Amino acid sequence: MATKKKAVRPGPGWGGGTSARGAASKTGDRKEERKEKRRFWLTYPTRLITSPVIWQLSQKFPIVFNVRQASVTDEIGILCLELEATRTELKAAISWLEKQGVKVEPVEINVIES
């Protein structure tokens, strides 16, 4: 009995020189910015404790986030957040967080995985 072959779809970024977002390929006119992962400590003031700040961030920016650690009380929220995006997107997202009143500091040492 003959084995039937499965159709294989090309992966992300395939499509005649453009990525899934329509940006030019690396050989094209515009260089595609690389994504990077960075970790930040976010400190929320009391007034933002019940606000869905991370959800709002995910709706406004094309960023992948991962909550690494969190501690929230009635007075303060402290969150270690890993963000994955281009440098431009990261800067815009951090700026937006700071405008909301969230203190953003880079994580210096990888304590969780070291």
C-alpha positions, -999 to +999 in steps of 0.1 A: +000+000+000+014+034-009+020+060+018+002+093+014+024+123+017+014+152+039+013+187+025+039+209+043+033+246+048+062+270+047+072+285+081+068+321+092+086+346+071+083+326+039+066+343+011+087+356-017+110+380+002+087+394+027+081+384+063+047+377+078+043+414+087+052+424+051+086+439+059+113+436+033+136+406+035+172+409+047+183+412+011+157+439+004+158+477+008+149+477+045+167+458+072+144+438+095+151+446+132+160+416+153+139+406+184+156+404+217+145+392+252+150+416+281+139+414+318+126+442+338+115+449+374+082+468+373+070+486+404+034+496+405+021+524+427-011+519+448-034+535+423-024+510+396-026+478+416-061+468+403-055+481+367-048+456+339-015+473+329+001+442+314-030+434+293-031+470+281+006+467+272-001+435+252-029+453+233-009+484+224+024+468+214+035+436+195+054+422+224+056+387+239+057+388+277+064+363+304+058+370+341+089+356+359+080+366+394+054+388+411+044+401+445+013+422+450-001+438+481-027+464+488+000+491+487+025+480+460+030+456+431+065+443+421+068+422+390+097+407+371+086+407+334+105+392+305+097+411+272+105+399+237+104+424+209+125+446+187+146+473+204+123+500+190+092+482+203+108+476+237+117+513+240+081+524+231+066+499+255+088+510+284+081+546+277+044+538+278+047+520+311+066+549+327+039+573+314+013+552+332+032+556+365+051+522+365+087+523+376+108+502+351+143+489+359+163+464+340+172+431+357+209+430+362+215+394+372+195+363+361+187+352+397+159+329+387+179+307+364+215+310+378 
